[in-house]
């Protein structure tokens, strides 16, 4: 059995402090306490060192969002310098979104790049959240799995402001140097001055003193600011005082313009340019500079300002002047248009007078000779004179028909038409008309669209174009008749002066002499012709133009002198089927066919009423006459039996024939109506079609044409059911 250890035993036993198993309990406790104390002292030294760093320092740790991306970071550690350089207290634990809302993306991109690449960065940037500029160094803390970045930064706002102020001062200095250099080059330096700000003493050179009417000796001894300012124009003193105050406060280079009184009492513009100097503590000490004569420059600037003001006034009134000038041009254009209109009317009336005088001479001469022969009892020549009068009447009717076609007032009977079939049916007639020396060729487009057109008028137009082509080829040539489908877009439609859409074209080309642009510009004018006197009326192309326009289409001419001519008629496409042409019906032989029917004849021309009633009475009809719409309507509203109404359209008294017919139809729904008119007034056709039971006959008409038309209408009237008859209810 052994006893407790003796001191000698302790001295002999060797203990390893690094091995806790060799320590006794008391020794272990003592070692632990010492270790904690050492750690505390180390932390205190670290924290003291950490906070002793003047620059701001922080450690940020990136946090992942719901989608796993690093969308924010949190400040996990920061020194006291952080608050000094940013003004933000208690940053530890705050996220970027708490500190810089709205600016997160830029900071995340900068520090996120450091975390991702491991490459440290150094930059300067404005910290918008606190309104400061900071200089930053950032590096990744290893290992990358910590997702931490250390940031060391300092506030450089004062330096940035100083740099900005220096740049501005240098810019002003450069500007002042340029001014002085320009002034020296132009000999515009008035003098130099030095203002000792502390003593308020101005020292000026001799040139300065003379310029201001001062004693040079006084100037050398020094003047006060008040004495200097006393020479300044009263209107400029306040502004000059404020400018001096700004210059002293801000320091650096400065320049100001104002007016001063010279020795002769005249005020002139000068510029004071100088630089304020400061002591090391920032106290302004002196303000040296030069005076530059800018009178001439100000005069140039004043002239420039006057010119600019005049230009502004010019621009402000430009719109009004444009409106006034436009109005003047429109008035001039209207006068020119009126003059051209009167010239065209003169040409039209002259041509009409010439042609109708010839026709009237033939008619009146034939009638006079017939009258003379009848009074003498001689009948052998009356038939010859009657034939001549009737021929002149037919030529007058044809002339009127062409005029109506030109004015787009002719009576048309539009029907769905196969233009290829129409051309093929006329080819033989055209070939016989133009003669054997001219070859006629037709090129019909396959699948040609139909057109809603008056086929007889289109035949006349085609024949006229071929005759014109023949006359342009006196020595023979070739005529080509071609059809085609055309799609006219907006640009093409504007060029052709028609609505945008689908059209079919009928073109007649020749190899003749062609036309000049001056002739082309007039070819559609009535009575304009290039043929010798007596060989053409000048109404052919004008009639074709009017017919095409009335049919909703257009005519265009393409020609060059010596290269031939092409005339194209454009007609709108008809969306419908083309019916087979009906077989012609035989005309009933003239003779009395009436069976008690009564016809009301309304016309304001007595001669026409007489002719119509005579024809009807010869056919066995009872007739009633009226000279205007009101009297005709009065008859229609009575109990008198009326089987047919024959009325002119243009009636006097405020009621035309169509209005009277519409009023009569309301009381006599089944009444048959025959309009006789010189042209197709809008009052008759309305939307372009007559109502059922209404027909149209164009003046002048042959007597047998009137008789046959009336006979057909009455026959249809007899075959209708009784309630639809024209008798009054």
Secondary structure, 3 states (H helix, E strand, C coil): CCCCCCHHHHHHCCCCCCCHHHCCHHHHHHHHHHHHHHHHHHHHHHHHHHHHCCCEEEEEEEEECCCCCEEEEEEEEECHHHHHHHCCCCCCCCEHHHHCCCCHHHHHHHHHHHHHHCCCEEEEEEECCCCEEEEEEEEEECCHHHCEEEEEEEECHHHHHHHHHHHHHHHHHHHHHHHHHHHHHHCCEEEEEEEECCCCEEEECHHHHHHCCCCHHHHHHCECHHHHHCCECHHHHHHHHHHHHHHHHHCEEEEEEEEEECCCCCEEEEEEEEEEEECCCCCEEEEEEEEEECHHHHHHHHHHHHHHHHHHHHHHHHHHHHHHHHHHHHHHHHHHHHHHHHHHHHHHHHHHHHHHHHHHHHHHHHHHHHHHHHHHCCCCCHHHHHHHHHHHHHHHHHHHHHHHHHCCCCCCCCEEECHHHHHHHHHHHHHHHHCCCEEEEEECCCCCCCEEECHHHHHHHHHHHHHHHHHCCCCCEEEEEEEEEEEECHHHHHHHCCCCEEEEEEEEEECCCCCCHHHHCCCCCCCCCCCCCCCCCCCHHHHHHHHHHHCCCEEEEEEECCCEEEEEEEEEECCCCCCCCCCCCCCCCCCCCCCCCEEEEECCCHHHHHHHHHHHHHCCCEEEEECCHHHHHHHHCCCCCCCEEEEECCCCCCCCHHHHHHHHHHHCCCCEEEEEECCCCHHHHCCCCCCCCEEEEECCCCHHHHHHHHHHHHHHHHHCCHHHCCCCC
